[in-house]
Amino acid sequence: MDKLSQIEKEDKILLPQIYKDFYRRCSRSIPENLVGTDLRNHYPDMNIGAIELLEEDGAEIFLESDDFVFMMHQGYMFWYFKANGNPDPIVFGYHENRLKPDNMGCFSNFIKEFYS
């Protein structure tokens, strides 16, 4: 069983194929404009780190059990989507000291900036 299948089984989530392709591509080579950004490929407990950031900020813990944090930047920003089977989920981004996450649009558009 590969890592993503294991995550889906353990967390009872459904990751979209578009994310799985992104994950595999980043496993081979990190896109240049993601240098300095932690990816789920190397940090399997990103949801925990995201919750810690929210707690440190005194923010509401808005992450739900099917929210999947897939990137975190320098410990003060993270991006996530609802892993509920949607083939192109909306990505949300949280930035330190904000009250709520921002809607970053669908995953397919969000990742376009990382592919040159």
C-alpha positions in Angstrom: 0.0 0.0 0.0 1.5 3.4 -0.9 1.6 6.4 1.4 -1.5 8.1 0.0 -3.6 4.9 0.2 -2.5 4.5 3.8 -3.4 8.1 4.6 -6.9 7.7 3.0 -7.5 4.5 4.9 -6.3 5.7 8.3 -7.9 9.2 8.1 -11.1 7.9 6.3 -10.8 10.5 3.5 -10.8 10.4 -0.3 -7.9 12.2 -1.9 -8.6 13.5 -5.5 -6.5 12.2 -8.3 -5.3 15.7 -9.1 -3.7 15.9 -5.7 -2.2 12.4 -6.0 -0.6 13.5 -9.3 0.8 16.7 -7.6 2.1 14.6 -4.7 3.9 12.2 -7.1 5.3 15.0 -9.2 6.6 16.8 -6.1 8.1 13.5 -4.9 10.3 13.4 -8.0 11.2 17.1 -8.0 10.0 20.1 -5.9 8.9 23.0 -8.1 11.2 25.9 -7.9 8.6 28.3 -6.4 7.9 25.8 -3.6 11.4 25.8 -2.2 11.0 26.6 1.5 7.5 25.2 1.6 6.9 21.9 3.5 4.8 19.4 1.6 2.9 16.4 2.8 5.4 14.3 1.0 7.9 14.8 3.7 5.8 15.9 6.7 2.9 13.5 7.2 1.5 15.3 10.3 0.7 18.6 8.7 -2.8 18.8 10.1 -1.3 18.6 13.6 1.1 21.5 12.7 -1.8 23.5 11.3 -3.9 23.0 14.5 -0.9 24.1 16.6 -0.6 27.3 14.5 -4.3 28.0 15.0 -3.9 27.5 18.8 -0.9 29.7 18.9 -2.8 32.4 17.1 -5.8 32.0 19.4 -7.8 31.3 16.3 -10.9 29.1 16.0 -10.0 25.5 15.2 -11.9 25.4 11.9 -10.3 22.3 10.5 -12.6 19.3 10.2 -11.8 15.6 10.1 -11.9 15.5 6.3 -9.8 18.6 5.8 -6.4 17.7 4.4 -3.5 20.1 5.0 -1.1 19.5 2.1 1.4 22.4 2.3 2.8 24.7 5.0 5.1 27.6 4.6 7.6 28.6 7.3 5.2 27.6 10.0 2.9 30.6 9.5 0.8 29.7 6.5 -0.9 26.5 5.4 -3.2 25.3 2.6 -5.8 22.6 2.8 -8.8 21.1 1.0 -11.7 19.0 1.9 -10.8 15.4 1.0 -14.3 14.2 0.4 -14.1 12.8 -3.1 -14.5 16.0 -5.0 -12.2 15.6 -8.1 -11.1 19.3 -8.0 -11.7 20.6 -4.5 -11.5 24.2 -3.3 -8.2 25.1 -1.7 -8.2 27.2 1.4 -5.2 29.1 2.7 -4.6 30.3 6.3 -2.1 33.0 7.1 -1.0 33.7 10.7 -3.1 36.2 12.6 -6.0 36.0 10.2 -9.4 35.2 11.6 -10.4 32.8 8.9 -8.9 31.0 5.9 -9.1 32.5 2.3 -10.7 30.7 -0.6 -7.9 30.1 -3.1 -10.0 28.6 -5.8 -10.1 25.1 -7.2 -7.0 22.9 -6.8 -6.4 22.7 -10.6 -6.0 26.5 -10.8 -4.2 26.8 -7.5 -1.3 24.5 -8.6 -0.9 26.1 -12.1 1.5 28.6 -10.6 3.8 25.8 -9.5 4.2 24.2 -12.9 6.4 26.0 -15.2 
